[in-house]
Each structure stands twice: as C-alpha cells, then as structure tokens.
Amino acid sequence: SSSSSSSSRPRLAVTHAIDGASNCLAYAACTVIVTVSNPGVTILSTDSLSLSVSGPPFPSAPSLALIHSTKTSLAVTVTLPAAPAGTASIALTPTPFVSIYNVSVPVLPQTPRITSVQPSSATSAGGTVVTVTATFLPKVSQATDLAVTLGGTGMSGVSLLWSEDESTSLTATVPGNTPAGKQVLTIAYRTGVQQAAGSNATYNYTSAQLLVLSVGASASCVS
C-alpha cells in the first residue's frame, strides 16, 4: 500500500559543515558543505539542482558545486561571498522534484580588534593625540557613537577619520594626569544596536595598550 511504502522510505536529513573552519564569519567568503541523506534522486550535474540563498546582503550570487550524488547520499559545496553577519538560509531544489533541501548557516560577527595605536607612547602630562585603527567595529557615522577611554578615563577630542564595515580609524587626546605605565585603551560602541544582541548599554568591543611615560622620561621602543 502507499502508506506502507511511505513508512518504509528512508528519512531525508540535511546537514552542513564549514570547509576549513568551524563557522562562517562576516566579511569573509565561506564554503559550506551540504550533505543530504536519502535525497530520493540522483543528481548528475548542478544543472539539475537549483540554489537559492537568502539572508545577509551578498554582493554577488553564491555558487554551487557537486561533490557526489546517489539516491541515498548527496553532497555539494555552496560558496557564500563575503557579507555582513546574519543567517544564510540555503535551499536546494532538485530536478526531478522530490523535496526542497533546506539548511540554515549562521554567519557570525568578526571579533573587533585594535590593530594600530600611533604613537605607541605618550606622557602623563596628557595632550598627545593618538590615531587608533580597529577592525570589525560596527560602522558608525559620527564620533559620538564611540566611547574611547585610557586607563578607565575618557579621552577627549575624539574625531572619526573613517568608519567602514571592516575598518574604523579615529584620533583621540590622552587625558592629563594619566598614571605612568602601560594603560589599557578601550573603544566601546555606545548604542550597541548592531552587534550587541540588542542591548542599549555601552558595549566594550576591543582594547590595546598605550605606554604612558612620566613627564621627562623617554623610550626608544615598545614591545
């Protein structure tokens, strides 16, 4: 009977893995290996398998490649172009049609990191203007979206040089009476609405160290 045939049919299952990594990351291309157990059809080429991907705004179309295909196993790679964080919803539709193979792939935010602080030292008298560059901070349109501190004290004169999806640069002035020694310079994103899980509180993203010298001291290098 048809009910008997349906109950004995192997169960379709769709899984995925990331080629060469544990996760897909924002602003980096990512290759996803999609495996379908018991697809119910043999795919001879990608001409018989349509690909649809929704989610982050991809700058170009994701691509599809066939690894192997039998009636009991299908494996393909889906290459996602670099895009913002989000969830990529992948749908594969075979011809002849038996089912749509769906899988959701998280595209995680990159970890923000300060990549440059110039100059790398200042004096405790304050007044030194430093240029700070960081990667993967949320894109901002004005300096007031960022809170920059040194040793827990707010830095003045924060001015935004540029802010893009992958890089942000700013200048800020070292406050007076900053204790000598290696002080932690922190950039925080005030509104926290883009990548801070919806929190409206100040959200600290990244930090680095700035060597503060006593007035009259000097240093030739900082490790």
C-alpha positions as CSV (number, residue, x, y, z in Angstrom):
1,S,0.0,0.0,0.0
2,S,1.1,3.6,-0.4
3,S,1.1,4.1,3.4
4,S,3.4,1.1,3.8
5,S,5.7,2.4,1.1
6,S,5.8,5.9,2.7
7,S,6.5,4.5,6.2
8,S,9.4,2.3,4.8
9,R,11.0,5.2,2.9
10,P,14.4,6.3,4.4
11,R,14.2,9.6,6.2
12,L,15.6,12.6,4.4
13,A,18.1,14.6,6.5
14,V,20.1,17.7,5.6
15,T,23.3,18.6,7.5
16,H,26.2,21.0,6.9
17,A,29.8,21.7,7.7
18,I,32.2,24.6,7.0
19,D,35.1,23.8,4.8
20,G,38.4,24.6,6.7
21,A,36.7,26.4,9.6
22,S,34.3,26.0,12.4
23,N,32.0,28.8,11.4
24,C,31.3,31.3,8.6
25,L,32.5,34.8,9.6
26,A,31.2,38.1,8.5
27,Y,33.1,39.9,5.6
28,A,34.9,36.7,4.6
29,A,33.9,34.2,1.9
30,C,32.8,30.9,3.2
31,T,32.4,27.4,1.7
32,V,29.6,25.3,3.1
33,I,29.5,21.5,2.6
34,V,25.8,20.5,2.5
35,T,25.1,16.8,2.8
36,V,21.7,15.3,2.2
37,S,20.9,11.7,3.4
38,N,18.4,9.9,1.3
39,P,17.7,12.7,-1.2
40,G,15.5,10.3,-3.3
41,V,17.1,11.3,-6.6
42,T,20.5,11.1,-8.2
43,I,21.8,14.5,-9.4
44,L,24.1,14.2,-12.5
45,S,25.1,17.9,-12.5
46,T,24.3,21.2,-10.9
47,D,22.1,21.9,-13.9
48,S,19.6,19.6,-12.1
49,L,19.9,21.4,-8.8
50,S,18.8,24.9,-8.3
51,L,20.3,27.0,-5.5
52,S,18.5,29.8,-3.5
53,V,20.2,31.6,-0.7
54,S,18.5,34.4,1.5
55,G,19.8,36.3,4.5
56,P,22.7,38.7,4.5
57,P,23.0,41.0,1.5
58,F,25.6,39.1,-0.6
59,P,27.4,41.3,-3.1
60,S,27.3,38.6,-5.7
61,A,25.5,35.3,-6.2
62,P,26.6,32.3,-4.1
63,S,28.0,29.4,-6.2
64,L,27.2,25.7,-6.2
65,A,29.4,22.7,-6.9
66,L,28.6,19.0,-6.9
67,I,30.8,16.6,-4.8
68,H,28.8,13.4,-5.3
69,S,25.3,12.1,-5.7
70,T,23.4,8.9,-5.3
71,K,19.8,8.2,-4.3
72,T,21.0,7.7,-0.7
73,S,23.5,10.5,-0.5
74,L,24.1,13.9,-2.0
75,A,26.9,16.3,-1.2
76,V,27.5,19.7,-2.6
77,T,29.5,22.8,-1.7
78,V,27.9,26.2,-1.5
79,T,30.3,29.1,-1.6
80,L,29.0,32.3,0.1
81,P,30.6,35.6,-0.8
82,A,31.8,37.9,1.9
83,A,28.8,39.5,3.6
84,P,27.6,41.0,6.9
85,A,26.7,38.8,9.9
86,G,23.3,37.1,9.8
87,T,21.8,33.7,8.9
88,A,22.2,32.3,5.4
89,S,19.1,30.2,4.5
90,I,20.2,27.7,1.8
91,A,17.5,25.9,-0.3
92,L,18.4,23.3,-2.9
93,T,15.7,22.1,-5.3
94,P,16.4,19.0,-7.4
95,T,15.0,18.2,-10.9
96,P,13.0,15.9,-11.0
97,F,11.5,17.4,-7.9
98,V,11.2,15.2,-4.8
99,S,11.8,17.7,-2.0
100,I,13.5,21.0,-1.1
101,Y,16.7,20.5,0.9
102,N,16.9,23.4,3.4
103,V,19.7,24.3,5.8
104,S,20.4,27.4,7.8
105,V,24.0,28.6,8.2
106,P,25.0,31.3,10.8
107,V,27.4,34.0,9.6
108,L,28.9,35.2,12.8
109,P,30.4,38.7,13.5
110,Q,34.1,39.0,13.4
111,T,35.9,39.8,16.7
112,P,36.8,43.5,16.8
113,R,40.5,44.2,17.3
114,I,42.6,47.3,17.6
115,T,45.3,46.9,15.0
116,S,47.3,50.2,15.5
117,V,47.9,52.9,18.0
118,Q,50.2,55.7,16.8
119,P,52.2,57.0,18.5
120,S,52.6,54.0,20.8
121,S,53.6,56.1,23.8
122,A,52.6,59.4,25.4
123,T,53.5,61.4,28.6
124,S,51.4,61.6,31.8
125,A,51.1,65.3,31.2
126,G,48.4,64.5,28.6
127,G,47.7,66.3,25.4
128,T,49.2,63.7,23.0
129,V,46.9,63.0,20.0
130,V,46.9,59.3,19.1
131,T,45.5,57.7,16.0
132,V,43.7,54.4,16.7
133,T,42.7,51.9,14.0
134,A,40.5,48.9,14.6
135,T,38.9,46.2,12.5
136,F,35.3,44.9,12.6
137,L,33.8,47.5,14.9
138,P,30.2,48.4,13.9
139,K,30.1,51.0,11.2
140,V,29.3,54.4,12.7
141,S,28.6,57.8,11.2
142,Q,29.8,60.1,14.0
143,A,32.5,60.1,16.7
144,T,29.8,60.4,19.5
145,D,28.8,56.8,18.7
146,L,32.1,55.7,20.2
147,A,33.5,55.9,23.7
148,V,37.3,55.9,23.9
149,T,39.0,55.5,27.3
150,L,42.5,55.2,28.5
151,G,43.0,53.6,31.9
152,G,39.3,54.0,32.5
153,T,39.3,57.8,31.9
154,G,37.6,59.2,28.8
155,M,39.8,60.5,26.1
156,S,38.9,64.0,24.7
157,G,38.7,65.3,21.2
158,V,37.6,62.0,19.7
159,S,37.4,62.6,15.9
160,L,36.3,60.0,13.4
161,L,38.7,59.6,10.4
162,W,36.7,56.8,8.7
163,S,34.3,54.0,9.6
164,E,33.6,51.1,7.2
165,D,32.3,47.6,7.7
166,E,35.8,46.2,8.1
167,S,37.8,49.1,9.5
168,T,37.5,52.2,11.7
169,S,40.0,54.8,12.5
170,L,39.9,57.8,14.9
171,T,42.0,60.2,16.8
172,A,41.8,61.0,20.5
173,T,43.7,63.0,23.0
174,V,45.4,61.5,26.1
175,P,44.0,63.0,29.3
176,G,46.2,64.8,31.7
177,N,47.4,63.2,34.9
178,T,47.2,59.7,33.4
179,P,49.3,57.3,35.6
180,A,52.6,56.2,34.1
181,G,52.8,52.6,32.9
182,K,51.0,50.5,30.3
183,Q,47.4,51.7,30.3
184,V,44.5,50.0,28.5
185,L,43.0,51.9,25.7
186,T,39.4,50.8,25.0
187,I,37.0,51.6,22.2
188,A,33.3,51.0,23.0
189,Y,30.3,51.3,20.8
190,R,27.7,53.4,22.8
191,T,24.4,52.4,21.3
192,G,25.2,48.7,20.9
193,V,22.4,48.1,18.5
194,Q,24.2,46.4,15.6
195,Q,26.1,43.5,17.1
196,A,25.4,43.7,20.8
197,A,22.4,41.4,20.9
198,G,20.0,44.4,21.0
199,S,21.5,45.9,24.2
200,N,21.3,49.7,24.5
201,A,24.1,49.8,27.1
202,T,27.6,50.7,26.3
203,Y,29.2,47.7,24.8
204,N,33.0,47.3,25.0
205,Y,34.5,45.8,21.9
206,T,38.2,46.0,21.8
207,S,41.3,47.3,23.7
208,A,45.0,47.7,23.3
209,Q,47.8,49.1,25.5
210,L,49.4,52.5,25.3
211,L,52.7,53.2,27.2
212,V,52.4,56.3,29.3
213,L,55.7,57.8,30.4
214,S,56.3,60.1,33.4
215,V,57.0,63.7,32.3
216,G,60.7,63.9,31.3
217,A,61.1,60.2,30.6
218,S,61.6,58.7,27.2
219,A,61.5,55.4,25.5
220,S,63.0,54.1,22.3
221,C,60.6,51.3,21.6
222,V,57.5,49.5,23.0
223,S,57.0,45.8,22.7
